[in-house]
Amino acid sequence: MPYDVSWVVENRISLVRFISEITLDEMRQANQDSIAYIQQGSPGLLFHSILDTTQLEKFPMKLNLLTDDSVGSYRKEPNLGWILLISHNRMISFLSSMTVQLTQTRFRVLQTVDEAIAFLKDRDVSLSEVLNKH
């Protein structure tokens, strides 16, 4: 599978690692998986997602995907907090930044998962105690 979803903090922060190559159908499935994770989130608290693309080598390069709900409807989930992109690829960072400007999503591009965790610790005080263990 070209991606793996796991918990950083159960029901609060997911980590999606994209590996090698991903197709449009696999992006659609990742969207559905993300929605399922967000909906498992703790009621009344924001759910954050870390997307690690550092191992992603190939992905669909279609501009219409920027607003395509079949690959990005997770961004409309009411409990969604921050989307943190871990990327060293300028094209992925650029396309992702364009997408969130169109959808008004809380979004940052960072270099490592550790930076993402530190960022969340500063932005979401409800995570401070549990993230201090990381």
N, C-alpha and C positions, 0 to 999 in steps of 0.2 A: 504494500500500500504506500502511496506517495506522501502520506501524512500520518501523523500520530497525534492523538489528543490525550492529554493527561491533566491531572490536577496539580497545581502549585499549592493552593489552599482549597480543600474540598468545599464545593458549593460557592466559592467566591472568586477564584482565579484559575483560569484554564491556560494551558500551554499547548499550542498547536505547532508542531514541527513539520515543515514541508521538506521533503527529501527528493532529490534527483529531478524528476519531471512530473508535472501534473497536467491532466487533460481538463477540458471544460466539464465533462461529466463528473470527474473527481472533485472539481471545485464546487459543483452543485451539491455533491454529497457532503463535502466539508462544511458547506453552509448549513445543511440540515443537522449535521452533528453539532455544530456550534449552537444552533437554536436549542437543541436538546440540553446541552450543558447549561446555557443561560437560564432556561426554564427550571432547571434543578437548583438554581441559586437560592440563597437564603432570602426569605420574604422580607421586604422593606430595606434590603441592603443592595448596593450596586455590585454587579458582576463584572469583572475585568478579564480581558483576553490578551494574552501575549502570543503573537504570531512570529515564529522564528523561521525566517526564510534563508538563513545563512547557508543551507545545504541545497537550496532549490536551484536547479540549473536551467530548466526550461518550463515555460508556462505560456498559455494562450495570450497573444498580443493583439487583442481586439479592443478598440476604444469603447465599443458599445457595452463592454463588460463593466465599465465604470459605474453604470447605474442599473445594471441588470439585476433584478430582484432574485433571480434563480441562483445567483452566486453571492449576493450581498444582503439578503433580507434580514439576516441576523442583526444588522445595524439598526433595525427598527424595533427591536425588543425593548420594552420599557425599562427593564432592570439593567440594561447594558451601561456600564461605566466607561472605562478607558479601553481603547484598543491600542496596544503597544506593539509596534512593528520592529522586529530585530532584523536588520538588513544591512548588507554591505554592497548591494546592487543598486546603483543610482536609478535605473529604470523602474525597478520595483518600488523604490521609495517615492519616486516622482508620480507614478500612476496611482499609488495608494494615497498620496497627499491630495491629488486632484479629486479622487473619489470622495474623500471625507469632506472636502470643501463643498462639494455638491450636496452631500447628505448631512452636513453639520454634526458630525460625530466627534466625540472627544478622542484625539489621536496624537500620538507622538512616534517618531522614529528614533530608536536607540541602537546602541552597538552590541549590547550583551543582555542576556536574561537577568544577570545580577543588577545591571543598571535599571532594568524594568521593575524589578522587585523594590529597589531603593526608591524609584520614582513613585510607585504605588504607596509605599510606606509614608512618604511625604504628603501625598494627595488624599489618602483615605484613612482618616484616623481610626476608623473601626477595624483596620487591619494591623495597626501598629504592634499590638501585643503578639499576635500570631506570627507576624513577619520578623519580629526580633529574634525568633528562633532560627531564621534562615541565614 
